[in-house]
């Protein structure tokens, strides 16, 4: 889907159509951009950018707070259209999915015709535009889908994968970020063709355990299947504060509110959790997590807040101030599966140092 959140806002509010729209938290409360319309992107506004910077770059932008319930509603409509075409659908997010249409192609349907009919159906049902990339594997389809947005359609014929990829920067490959790009650049590898020409041994030496996979992708080879269902591994929520908070009533209320939201999400998903974790980000962006496990899977807000409070009190020190607080529940079990009591002595610690945050807007929560 093209600029999904922003496009939904423009669809629902005709006054926003043709205007630069940014969806996200307020600039005053450390909000970030969750989505930007194409009118805003012309000014360099991108998702994950601090909202304050986005509004400086595009002063005429209209900021809209996210409405995730509405985006979920439209997403379900779109995914239903996908599944009416093929049951082999692997959602990547609310607005993106892989579809395996091999059966249709084997029966004689042209990939471009399938793509156009899919685009037309989504447009007529939701009023929104869809960009499609069609290819013989996941990585080719993914890269193709991004090439001609918005309202794009790119088909990569079988046998042309390597030539299609060759002139692109190596960063275009799935899994290559700025740090890996820099490593490859130092080795003289700047395009996908440069990587494809190297040996697998070179790729492993430069990229470690992922080298063989990335080398294959550079040559247009990707054998991953479309996975219909993913097992959900955790449920959580977090909140970034409008100002840094020390321990006190406001922070404790936030802890209880987040625990209640996590409990609601567990219940709505018909799962319970054996492990409860807290995430704390200090004023200087240093981030830590603490976790504890129980033998009896739980979904009760009071229990979650009790465990989270215990974990918090074990680390908070006088003078500490926090910009973000989160709770995550993992080791999930279907509701109804029960065992025994507390898993004694199971407290464990993980410490994570981060150089920059992944904040959302004040009061916003996000699944981990």
Secondary structure, DSSP 8 states (H G I E B T S, - for coil): --SHHHHHHHHH-GGGTTS-EEEES-GGGT-BEEEE-HHHHTTT--TTSBHHHHHHH-TT-EEE---HHHHHHHHHHHHHHHHHH-S-EEEEETTEEEE--HHHHHTT--HHHHHHHHHHHHHHHHS----EEE-SSHHHHHHHHTTT-SS-EEE--TT-HHHHHHTSBGGGSTT--HHHHHHHHHTT--BHHHHHHS-HHHHHHHHGGGHHHHHHHHTT-------S-----EEEEEEEEEEEEESSHHHHHHHHHHHHHHHHHHHHTTEEEEEEEEEEEETTS-EEEEEEEEEEEE--HHHHHHHHHHHHHTT--TT-EEEEEEEEEEEEEETT----SB-TT--EEEEE--SS-----BT-----
